Amino acid sequence: MRSTTGSIEEVSEAVTELREALVRAGIVLPSLGLDVVTLAAGDPCRPLIELGRCTVETARLLAAAVLPGEEGGRS
């Protein structure tokens, strides 16, 4: 089992990687970060990443980045 510190460091690295990837795709999620509620929860070895809220435009950019080539939505 990993220590809490190791998990927090791992999640922080994942947040940084995701933030950098999103920036390269032209997407900014201002609320992206560690979920402090899960850090204080009973199982601190499983902290979560908070993606936060976004605008409709950002949601569409995310959808396009996740499913490239599927312009116009689903049929």
FIPAGU-428210 format. One record per residue: residue number from 0; x, y, z of N, C-alpha, C, O in turn. Coordinates in pm, 1 decimal, decimal comma, padded with zeros to 6 digits. Layout:
residues N
[NUM; [X; Y; Z]; [X; Y; Z]; [X; Y; Z]; [X; Y; Z]] ...
***
This chain:
residues 75
[0; [00084,3; -00117,4; 00000,0]; [00000,0; 00000,0; 00000,0]; [00088,9; 00123,9; 00000,0]; [00187,0; 00130,7; 00074,1]] [1; [00054,1; 00222,3; -00083,8]; [00133,1; 00343,9; -00090,2]; [00098,8; 00435,6; 00025,6]; [-00009,8; 00428,4; 00083,1]] [2; [00192,9; 00521,1; 00058,1]; [00166,6; 00619,1; 00162,5]; [00080,0; 00730,5; 00105,0]; [00070,8; 00746,7; -00016,7]] [3; [00017,3; 00806,5; 00192,7]; [-00066,6; 00918,0; 00150,2]; [00014,4; 01018,2; 00069,3]; [-00031,8; 01067,5; -00033,7]] [4; [00134,7; 01048,1; 00115,6]; [00219,6; 01145,2; 00047,1]; [00248,0; 01100,4; -00095,6]; [00240,1; 01180,6; -00188,8]] [5; [00281,2; 00972,6; -00113,1]; [00307,3; 00921,5; -00247,1]; [00186,3; 00935,2; -00336,3]; [00199,0; 00971,6; -00453,2]] [6; [00069,7; 00906,6; -00283,1]; [-00052,1; 00916,7; -00362,0]; [-00079,7; 01060,5; -00401,4]; [-00117,7; 01088,2; -00515,2]] [7; [-00060,7; 01151,8; -00307,6]; [-00083,6; 01293,4; -00337,8]; [00013,6; 01339,7; -00445,4]; [-00024,8; 01413,4; -00536,1]] [8; [00137,9; 01297,6; -00436,0]; [00236,7; 01333,9; -00537,8]; [00196,9; 01276,1; -00673,4]; [00207,7; 01343,6; -00775,8]] [9; [00150,9; 01151,1; -00673,6]; [00109,3; 01086,4; -00798,0]; [-00009,7; 01158,9; -00860,4]; [-00013,1; 01180,9; -00981,5]] [10; [-00106,3; 01195,5; -00778,1]; [-00223,5; 01266,3; -00828,9]; [-00184,0; 01405,2; -00877,7]; [-00234,7; 01451,4; -00979,9]] [11; [-00095,2; 01471,5; -00806,6]; [-00047,6; 01603,6; -00850,2]; [00021,2; 01595,5; -00986,0]; [00003,1; 01682,9; -01070,8]] [12; [00099,7; 01490,9; -01006,2]; [00165,1; 01471,4; -01136,0]; [00060,4; 01448,3; -01245,2]; [00072,2; 01501,5; -01355,5]] [13; [-00041,7; 01368,7; -01213,7]; [-00148,0; 01342,5; -01311,3]; [-00223,6; 01470,2; -01345,5]; [-00260,2; 01491,4; -01461,1]] [14; [-00247,2; 01555,7; -01245,9]; [-00313,7; 01683,8; -01270,1]; [-00228,6; 01768,7; -01364,3]; [-00280,1; 01828,9; -01458,4]] [15; [-00099,3; 01773,0; -01338,4]; [-00009,0; 01851,0; -01423,8]; [-00008,3; 01796,7; -01566,0]; [-00014,3; 01873,8; -01661,8]] [16; [-00001,0; 01664,5; -01580,5]; [-00001,5; 01603,2; -01714,1]; [-00131,2; 01635,4; -01787,7]; [-00129,2; 01669,9; -01905,8]] [17; [-00244,4; 01624,0; -01717,4]; [-00373,1; 01653,0; -01779,8]; [-00384,0; 01799,5; -01816,7]; [-00428,9; 01832,2; -01926,6]] [18; [-00343,8; 01888,6; -01726,7]; [-00349,4; 02032,5; -01754,7]; [-00266,5; 02066,1; -01878,1]; [-00311,4; 02141,4; -01964,5]] [19; [-00145,4; 02010,4; -01886,9]; [-00058,4; 02037,9; -02001,8]; [-00117,8; 01982,9; -02131,2]; [-00110,3; 02048,3; -02235,2]] [20; [-00176,7; 01863,5; -02125,7]; [-00238,9; 01805,3; -02244,8]; [-00358,8; 01889,0; -02289,2]; [-00378,5; 01912,1; -02408,5]] [21; [-00438,2; 01933,9; -02193,1]; [-00554,1; 02016,9; -02226,8]; [-00510,7; 02149,3; -02288,4]; [-00571,7; 02196,3; -02384,5]] [22; [-00406,2; 02209,2; -02233,9]; [-00355,8; 02335,7; -02288,7]; [-00310,6; 02315,9; -02433,1]; [-00336,3; 02400,8; -02518,5]] [23; [-00242,9; 02203,6; -02460,6]; [-00199,6; 02175,8; -02598,8]; [-00319,3; 02161,7; -02691,7]; [-00308,9; 02189,2; -02811,3]] [24; [-00434,2; 02118,5; -02636,6]; [-00556,7; 02104,7; -02715,8]; [-00638,5; 02233,9; -02715,5]; [-00747,7; 02238,3; -02772,1]] [25; [-00586,0; 02339,1; -02651,9]; [-00655,8; 02466,5; -02648,0]; [-00768,2; 02472,0; -02545,7]; [-00862,4; 02549,8; -02560,6]] [26; [-00758,6; 02389,2; -02441,3]; [-00863,5; 02378,8; -02340,1]; [-00806,5; 02415,5; -02203,5]; [-00699,0; 02368,9; -02165,5]] [27; [-00879,5; 02499,7; -02130,1]; [-00838,8; 02537,2; -01995,0]; [-00953,6; 02506,1; -01899,5]; [-01066,1; 02552,1; -01919,2]] [28; [-00924,3; 02428,0; -01796,3]; [-01020,3; 02400,5; -01689,7]; [-00967,0; 02467,4; -01563,3]; [-00881,4; 02410,8; -01495,2]] [29; [-01016,4; 02587,7; -01530,8]; [-00962,0; 02661,7; -01416,9]; [-00972,1; 02588,2; -01283,3]; [-00889,5; 02610,1; -01194,7]] [30; [-01071,5; 02502,1; -01267,8]; [-01091,8; 02433,2; -01140,1]; [-01016,2; 02301,4; -01129,6]; [-01027,8; 02232,2; -01028,4]] [31; [-00939,9; 02265,5; -01230,8]; [-00867,5; 02139,2; -01230,6]; [-00769,6; 02134,6; -01113,4]; [-00688,6; 02225,6; -01096,2]] [32; [-00777,3; 02028,4; -01033,1]; [-00686,6; 02015,3; -00919,9]; [-00721,9; 01895,8; -00833,5]; [-00807,6; 01815,1; -00869,3]] [33; [-00655,5; 01885,0; -00719,9]; [-00682,7; 01778,0; -00624,5]; [-00819,2; 01800,0; -00559,8]; [-00855,3; 01912,9; -00526,7]] [34; [-00893,9; 01692,8; -00542,1]; [-01022,4; 01698,8; -00472,5]; [-00994,3; 01690,8; -00323,4]; [-00962,9; 01583,7; -00271,5]] [35; [-01005,5; 01804,0; -00254,3]; [-00969,7; 01809,5; -00112,9]; [-01061,7; 01723,6; -00025,6]; [-01020,4; 01678,6; 00081,3]] [36; [-01184,3; 01700,5; -00069,3]; [-01275,9; 01616,4; 00008,0]; [-01221,8; 01474,2; 00018,1]; [-01225,9; 01414,3; 00125,5]] [37; [-01171,4; 01419,6; -00091,9]; [-01118,9; 01283,3; -00087,9]; [-00986,4; 01276,4; -00012,3]; [-00950,0; 01170,8; 00039,4]] [38; [-00914,7; 01387,0; -00005,6]; [-00791,1; 01388,4; 00073,7]; [-00822,4; 01374,0; 00222,2]; [-00743,7; 01316,6; 00297,5]] [39; [-00937,5; 01426,4; 00264,2]; [-00976,2; 01420,5; 00404,8]; [-01061,8; 01297,7; 00436,8]; [-01095,6; 01275,1; 00553,1]] [40; [-01097,0; 01218,8; 00336,6]; [-01184,3; 01102,9; 00355,7]; [-01111,7; 00989,7; 00427,8]; [-00992,2; 00997,6; 00456,6]] [41; [-01187,4; 00885,0; 00455,6]; [-01134,0; 00770,4; 00529,2]; [-01025,2; 00694,1; 00456,8]; [-00944,2; 00628,1; 00521,9]] [42; [-01020,0; 00700,5; 00324,7]; [-00918,4; 00628,5; 00247,3]; [-00831,6; 00729,9; 00172,8]; [-00850,3; 00750,9; 00052,9]] [43; [-00737,0; 00792,8; 00242,6]; [-00656,0; 00897,2; 00179,9]; [-00559,3; 00845,0; 00074,1]; [-00491,4; 00924,4; 00009,0]] [44; [-00551,5; 00714,2; 00055,8]; [-00463,0; 00658,7; -00046,2]; [-00527,7; 00661,6; -00183,9]; [-00465,9; 00621,8; -00282,7]] [45; [-00653,6; 00709,3; -00190,8]; [-00723,6; 00714,9; -00318,6]; [-00777,7; 00854,4; -00346,5]; [-00897,6; 00869,4; -00369,8]] [46; [-00692,3; 00957,9; -00344,9]; [-00741,8; 01092,2; -00374,6]; [-00787,9; 01101,0; -00519,6]; [-00734,1; 01034,2; -00607,8]] [47; [-00887,9; 01184,3; -00541,9]; [-00943,1; 01202,3; -00675,9]; [-00899,7; 01336,1; -00734,2]; [-00849,6; 01423,4; -00663,4]] [48; [-00920,2; 01349,9; -00864,4]; [-00891,2; 01474,6; -00934,3]; [-01023,7; 01545,1; -00961,1]; [-01117,6; 01485,2; -01013,6]] [49; [-01030,2; 01671,9; -00924,6]; [-01148,9; 01754,5; -00947,6]; [-01132,1; 01822,8; -01082,8]; [-01038,7; 01900,3; -01103,4]] [50; [-01223,9; 01793,0; -01174,7]; [-01218,7; 01855,5; -01306,4]; [-01289,0; 01990,9; -01307,1]; [-01250,4; 02080,2; -01382,6]] [51; [-01390,3; 02006,7; -01224,9]; [-01458,1; 02135,1; -01212,6]; [-01560,9; 02159,9; -01320,7]; [-01590,1; 02073,1; -01402,9]] [52; [-01614,2; 02278,7; -01318,5]; [-01717,3; 02318,4; -01414,2]; [-01651,7; 02384,4; -01534,5]; [-01536,9; 02428,3; -01528,5]] [53; [-01727,9; 02390,7; -01645,4]; [-01675,0; 02454,9; -01764,9]; [-01789,2; 02514,2; -01846,2]; [-01906,4; 02485,2; -01822,5]] [54; [-01752,5; 02597,3; -01941,6]; [-01850,4; 02657,9; -02030,6]; [-01894,7; 02557,1; -02136,0]; [-01832,7; 02452,0; -02152,6]] [55; [-02001,8; 02589,8; -02206,5]; [-02048,8; 02504,7; -02315,8]; [-01939,5; 02491,4; -02421,8]; [-01916,7; 02382,9; -02475,4]] [56; [-01873,6; 02600,5; -02450,8]; [-01765,8; 02597,4; -02550,7]; [-01654,9; 02500,4; -02508,2]; [-01605,8; 02422,3; -02589,7]] [57; [-01616,0; 02505,7; -02381,2]; [-01511,8; 02415,8; -02331,9]; [-01558,7; 02271,0; -02335,6]; [-01481,1; 02181,5; -02369,3]] [58; [-01684,9; 02247,2; -02301,4]; [-01739,3; 02111,0; -02307,5]; [-01731,9; 02057,1; -02450,0]; [-01698,8; 01940,4; -02471,1]] [59; [-01762,3; 02140,8; -02545,9]; [-01754,2; 02097,3; -02686,6]; [-01609,8; 02072,3; -02729,4]; [-01582,6; 01978,9; -02804,8]] [60; [-01518,1; 02154,9; -02681,8]; [-01376,6; 02132,0; -02711,5]; [-01329,4; 02000,3; -02651,2]; [-01253,7; 01926,2; -02713,9]] [61; [-01374,4; 01971,7; -02529,5]; [-01339,4; 01844,1; -02465,9]; [-01394,3; 01726,3; -02544,6]; [-01324,0; 01627,7; -02566,8]] [62; [-01519,5; 01736,2; -02586,6]; [-01580,8; 01628,3; -02664,5]; [-01504,8; 01605,6; -02794,1]; [-01481,2; 01491,4; -02833,5]] [63; [-01466,8; 01713,1; -02859,7]; [-01392,0; 01701,2; -02985,2]; [-01253,2; 01642,1; -02961,6]; [-01202,3; 01567,4; -03045,1]] [64; [-01192,3; 01675,3; -02848,3]; [-01059,4; 01622,4; -02817,5]; [-01065,0; 01474,1; -02781,5]; [-00973,9; 01398,0; -02814,3]] [65; [-01172,4; 01433,9; -02714,1]; [-01186,3; 01293,9; -02673,0]; [-01225,0; 01205,8; -02790,3]; [-01179,2; 01092,1; -02801,5]] [66; [-01309,7; 01258,9; -02877,6]; [-01356,9; 01182,2; -02993,9]; [-01323,2; 01255,5; -03123,1]; [-01413,2; 01302,2; -03192,9]] [67; [-01194,3; 01266,1; -03155,6]; [-01156,7; 01338,3; -03277,4]; [-01213,4; 01269,1; -03402,0]; [-01219,2; 01146,3; -03409,7]] [68; [-01254,0; 01349,2; -03496,6]; [-01307,3; 01293,4; -03620,8]; [-01455,0; 01266,1; -03618,1]; [-01511,4; 01224,4; -03719,3]] [69; [-01519,9; 01288,1; -03505,5]; [-01663,9; 01266,3; -03496,6]; [-01734,1; 01401,7; -03492,1]; [-01811,2; 01429,6; -03400,3]] [70; [-01706,9; 01485,1; -03591,6]; [-01768,1; 01616,3; -03598,1]; [-01918,9; 01604,7; -03616,0]; [-01968,6; 01512,2; -03680,1]] [71; [-01989,6; 01699,4; -03558,5]; [-02134,3; 01702,1; -03575,5]; [-02209,7; 01614,4; -03478,5]; [-02332,1; 01605,1; -03487,3]] [72; [-02141,3; 01550,3; -03386,8]; [-02209,8; 01468,6; -03287,5]; [-02241,2; 01330,5; -03336,5]; [-02194,2; 01288,2; -03442,1]] [73; [-02321,3; 01259,9; -03259,0]; [-02357,1; 01122,0; -03290,9]; [-02482,3; 01118,0; -03375,2]; [-02565,3; 01208,8; -03370,8]] [74; [-02494,7; 01012,1; -03451,7]; [-02613,5; 00997,2; -03535,1]; [-02719,5; 00918,4; -03462,5]; [-02827,4; 00895,4; -03517,0]] 
***
